């Protein structure tokens, strides 16, 4: 096959346009004339080409340069290389490792991949440019043909199966055949174009754009503009969608959630009753018609006089409906928190009780901390007990829980004696073996604790439960406390 017919698919038409939304600012770009003059002053085109060719030759002979290797090693030490299995805590897939490689970040590899990508991305920009020309009515015959195709597809959706086959015939097979069988030159008299006979020209092949060629830099130009377009569209969409949907304004977000929920339920039941073909035909014609320059000028010129009053009226109706029907002034959520006051006896069984600590756990004889021989954890003073994160105190002071028997039974605490009157202390029994002892045969099993009046002998530790109400803090109160 002859290589003279090999060509790269590149957008040789006008550059990909850059989108700009009203009210957005863009970083100023340098003046191309001054930049070009500075480049001419610093280095000539011939010298630049020679240097780049020398660098490409040395790289092809010896691989990546020492500077690239050192920089890659440095970045590998800085950037942690984590595979998907490590991040998601999944077992490694040994089957995929035979066919799929996931190399880490590497500047030489990224440079090589970018060059390959840029030399092959031209077909996307060609399609993008032609689509823009089609939707902006540059050639009205082409746009009207598109409207005709869309009309047939909307009225008969089964024609969607024909579109890819027809596109392959019209845009791939027919142009390739015409290249092999070109029309005779105009100097030869002929009555009609004959498709018979042997091929007169070699087949055309697709090859990547050569580096440092005009097509390569055209791709870089369009890639630069496409990245700017994506960033602009991304920021514009987030600017429009995020405020009403992230519940920063809870009334508006609740209204949108309600409308979406009602619409989902309605369409789930009655979607088969809607004329979807006519709806799709209307939106298709409306979207393509709005791309006509005359229609755009008409809409922009009459927006303030015709559309603005309706927009303000709709916004006023929505605000009134939200203020009337969306109620969000509910009291904050409240919970009950607990703390255990622990005391320890000094001086044997008849010694005095000494305040020890305020702990979130009762530190009963069968608690894991007690069995492991660890000391109870907590704070020494009542004033140091803080509310949980994101909550604030709902009461002014702690309240002693008088239902000591209930919380002991609820937590299945064993090996203790409970005061049902007085200060409501729950004290360890004398001897830790009684807590784990099993009842003898023929005797009624005990509940694991005993009632006490606080006068008999007891163990080393005792505790009682204090409770207090907390309520959830709002975002405003949290930010005020942090500031």
Buried (B, 14 or more C-beta within 10 A) or exposed (E): EEEEBBEBBBBEBEEBBBBEEEEEEEEEEEEEEEEEEEEEEEEEEEEEEEEEEEEEEEBEEEEBEEEBBEBBEEEEEEEEEEEEEEEEEEEEEEEEEEEEEEEEEBBBBEEEEEBEEBBBBBBBBBEBBBEBBBBBBEEEEBBEEBBEBBEEBBEEEEEEEEEEEEEEEEEEEEEEEEBBBEEEEEEEEEEEEEEEEEEEEBEBEEEBBEBEEEBBBBBBBBBEBBEBBEEBEEEBEEEEEEEEBEEEBEBBBBBBEEEEEEEEEEEEEEEEEEEEEEEBBEEBBEEBEEBBEEBBEEEEEEEEEEEEEEEEEEEEEEEEEBEEEBEEEEEEEEEEBBBBBBBBBEEEEEEEBEEBBBBBBBBBBBBEBBEEEEEBEBBEEEEEBEBEEEBBBBEEEBEEBBEBBEBBBEEEBBBBBBBEEEEBBBBBBEEBEBBEEEEEEEEEEEEBBBEBEBEEEBBBBBBBBBBBEBBBBEEEEEEEEEE
